[in-house]
């Protein structure tokens, strides 16, 4: 699947290997990533697109805000990634699932 803005990806290489991130922007060869903790919105990580893997297309409110270029906070990113991780493995395919618990 094509990685787009607001998708959730996992890092495959580097010291952040295995970490989940939101995609804030994308160009032909790279993506800008943030998780609100190690990589904040004011200094996102630029990563080669071959070094990340698509995990989920978020249906949460924060995804539509990111897609439309709205203002989100690091706290929002941390919160939604925590919700996402808490719901991991709950579907039959063994992939991540969004569960809104708020």
Steps between C-alpha positions, in 0.01 A plus 500: 500500500613852421607695808315830525469792738333403834577127468666313785831337413766298679869572465702215348849648534704726724502554873121549495445155345167353613348835600162619376458844343241714327593615150483879495608550140638307208700560185632260235780347709437589863242551771484734799418311819399599853382311807475787748765355731837426342411688182290806562301707254746788505784269391360200310720218373569488126532135406552317173169347394664159456587501872137509618208261461131582486314382810158661493283762339362687795132579520547712812426870520869581514555343157255736333661796677846396374367444146342844490807673641332591827672561831575199719714475809769256609264394778235406241750288306614320816141440609383355168808280457443366854137423414618337179758284680245396764275368225780312321435140411126507569389410151533158335776612265738585784547856381448821686144620562376840615279487807366831616480474879417862576 
